[in-house]
């Protein structure tokens, strides 16, 4: 856990919070995610977050009594949104043939990355630095996500009558994550170098197709060749 128990938010007044108060916490969390994603934990200031959220700085302190707790709340909220999207999407995949599943999954993975660039930036930045926030991300997001990927590949191996060694998760997962995320991490560089907006619908569509081609080559065309 990032914050000490003594850093827990102080009790607020009893009763159901007013809608505007709930909306304010959502606005603050979303603004904090953008600020932390752009400038990192140390570079983001409470004043900047308040400005992005359109609230007074004391209101940020009222709802979140420390910067650590605000970071955790912002990331938790983004992760919850992402997991909800993924859970809804996975329900539609269960009955698809393998190549249709890969095509849909590839497209949606790229869409996920394009919708959550701040979260991707935070994960990359914090895991590179190490420390308690990196450990929190590993425990609450990265390790569970990697386990899901492992189970998915094992399921594909069973569908195709392959040995699990035929689909080396330790190589395939980093390849897929790199392809789906890197363009959005380097959006400004790609725009300046090649003149493409990575957030444009046609770019996202093409990038999803490219990821499908890679996953298809790894999981279907090369089956049994490892």
C-alpha positions in Angstrom: 0.0 0.0 0.0 1.4 3.4 -0.8 0.0 5.4 2.0 0.3 4.7 5.7 -2.9 3.9 7.6 -2.4 7.2 9.4 -2.7 9.0 6.1 -6.3 7.8 5.6 -8.8 10.4 4.7 -10.4 12.1 7.7 -14.1 11.3 8.2 -16.4 13.6 6.4 -19.9 14.7 7.5 -22.5 11.9 7.7 -25.2 11.2 5.2 -25.2 10.7 1.5 -22.9 13.2 -0.3 -24.5 15.7 -2.6 -24.3 14.9 -6.3 -22.0 17.9 -6.9 -19.6 16.6 -4.2 -19.5 13.2 -5.9 -19.0 14.9 -9.3 -16.1 16.9 -7.8 -14.3 13.8 -6.7 -14.6 12.3 -10.2 -13.4 15.5 -11.8 -10.5 15.6 -9.4 -9.5 12.0 -10.0 -9.7 12.4 -13.8 -7.7 15.6 -13.7 -5.1 14.0 -11.4 -4.7 11.1 -13.8 -4.0 13.5 -16.7 -1.5 15.4 -14.6 0.3 12.4 -13.2 0.4 10.9 -16.7 1.9 14.0 -18.2 4.3 15.1 -15.5 4.8 12.1 -13.2 4.1 12.0 -9.5 6.7 14.6 -8.5 6.1 16.9 -11.4 2.3 17.1 -11.0 1.1 19.7 -8.5 -2.1 19.9 -6.5 -2.6 23.5 -7.9 -2.4 22.2 -11.4 -4.8 19.3 -10.7 -7.3 21.7 -9.1 -7.1 23.9 -12.2 -7.6 21.0 -14.6 -10.6 19.8 -12.5 -12.1 23.3 -12.4 -12.2 23.4 -8.6 -10.5 25.3 -5.8 -7.3 23.9 -4.5 -8.7 23.5 -0.9 -11.4 21.2 -2.3 -8.8 18.8 -3.5 -7.3 18.7 0.0 -10.8 18.3 1.4 -11.4 15.1 -0.6 -7.8 13.7 -0.7 -5.7 14.4 2.3 -2.4 13.5 0.7 -0.9 13.4 -2.8 -0.2 9.7 -2.4 -3.9 9.0 -1.7 -4.9 11.1 -4.7 -2.5 9.2 -7.0 -3.9 5.9 -5.8 -7.5 7.0 -6.2 -6.8 8.3 -9.7 -5.1 5.1 -10.8 -7.7 2.9 -9.1 -10.5 4.7 -10.9 -8.8 4.3 -14.3 -8.1 0.7 -13.7 -11.7 0.0 -12.7 -12.9 1.7 -15.9 -10.4 -0.3 -17.9 -11.4 -3.6 -16.3 -15.1 -2.9 -16.8 -14.4 -2.3 -20.5 -12.4 -5.5 -20.8 -15.0 -7.6 -18.9 -17.8 -6.4 -21.2 -15.6 -7.0 -24.3 -14.6 -10.5 -23.2 -18.2 -11.7 -23.0 -18.5 -11.1 -26.7 -15.5 -13.3 -27.5 -16.3 -16.6 -25.9 -18.0 -18.2 -29.0 -15.8 -16.8 -31.7 -13.5 -18.9 -33.9 -9.9 -18.3 -33.1 -9.0 -15.9 -35.9 -12.1 -13.8 -35.4 -11.3 -13.7 -31.7 -7.7 -12.5 -32.5 -9.0 -9.9 -34.9 -11.5 -8.5 -32.4 -9.1 -8.7 -29.5 -6.3 -6.9 -31.4 -8.6 -4.1 -32.4 -10.0 -3.6 -28.9 -6.5 -3.8 -27.3 -5.4 -0.9 -29.4 -8.6 1.0 -28.7 -8.0 0.5 -24.9 -4.5 1.9 -25.3 -5.7 4.9 -27.2 -8.4 5.7 -24.6 -6.0 5.4 -21.6 -2.7 7.1 -22.6 -2.3 8.7 -19.2 -2.6 5.3 -17.4 -0.1 3.8 -19.8 2.3 6.7 -19.2 1.9 6.3 -15.4 2.6 2.6 -15.5 5.7 3.0 -17.7 7.1 5.9 -15.7 6.5 4.4 -12.2 7.7 0.9 -13.1 10.9 2.3 -14.6 11.6 4.3 -11.4 10.7 1.5 -9.0 9.5 2.1 -5.4 6.2 1.8 -3.6 4.0 3.1 -6.5 5.7 0.6 -8.9 5.1 -2.2 -6.4 1.4 -1.2 -6.1 1.0 -1.2 -9.8 2.6 -4.6 -10.1 0.4 -6.1 -7.4 -2.9 -4.5 -8.4 -2.6 -4.3 -12.2 0.4 -5.8 -14.0 0.6 -9.2 -12.3 -3.1 -9.9 -12.6 -3.1 -8.7 -16.2 -0.2 -11.0 -17.0 -2.0 -13.9 -15.4 -5.0 -13.3 -17.6 -2.8 -13.2 -20.7 -1.2 -16.5 -19.6 -4.5 -18.2 -19.1 -5.7 -16.9 -22.5 -2.7 -18.3 -24.3 -3.0 -21.6 -22.5 -6.6 -21.7 -23.6 -5.6 -21.1 -27.2 -3.0 -23.8 -26.9 -5.7 -26.2 -25.9 -8.0 -25.1 -28.7 -5.2 -25.7 -31.3 -4.0 -29.0 -29.6 -0.6 -27.3 -29.0 1.8 -27.7 -26.1 1.9 -24.7 -23.8 5.6 -24.3 -24.8 4.4 -23.6 -28.3 3.1 -20.3 -27.2 5.8 -18.8 -25.0 3.9 -16.3 -22.9 7.1 -14.6 -21.7 7.8 -13.5 -25.2 4.3 -13.0 -26.7 2.9 -10.8 -23.9 5.7 -8.2 -24.1 5.5 -8.2 -27.9 1.7 -7.5 -27.8 1.9 -4.9 -25.1 4.7 -3.1 -26.9 2.8 -2.9 -30.2 -0.5 -1.9 -28.6 1.0 0.8 -26.4 4.1 2.3 -27.9 2.5 4.4 -30.5 0.5 6.3 -27.9 3.5 6.7 -25.7 5.3 8.4 -28.6 2.4 10.2 -30.1 4.2 13.6 -30.4 7.4 12.0 -31.9 5.3 10.0 -34.5 3.4 13.2 -35.4 6.6 15.2 -35.9 8.5 12.4 -37.7 5.8 11.0 -40.0 2.9 13.5 -39.8 0.4 11.0 -38.4 -2.0 11.6 -35.5 -2.0 8.3 -33.6 -5.4 9.1 -32.1 -7.1 9.5 -35.5 -9.7 6.8 -36.1 -8.0 5.6 -39.3 -4.6 5.2 -37.6 -6.2 3.3 -34.7 -7.9 1.0 -37.2 -4.7 0.3 -39.1 -2.7 -0.2 -35.9 -5.3 -2.8 -34.7 -5.0 -4.6 -38.1 -1.2 -4.6 -37.7 -1.5 -6.1 -34.2 -3.8 -8.7 -35.5 -1.3 -9.7 -38.2 1.4 -10.1 -35.6 -0.8 -12.1 -33.2 -2.1 -14.2 -36.1 1.5 -15.0 -37.1 2.5 -15.8 -33.6 -0.5 -17.9 -32.6 -1.8 -19.4 -35.7 0.6 -19.5 -38.7 3.6 -20.7 -36.6 1.7 -23.2 -34.5 3.9 -26.2 -33.6 7.1 -24.5 -35.0 8.7 -23.4 -31.6 
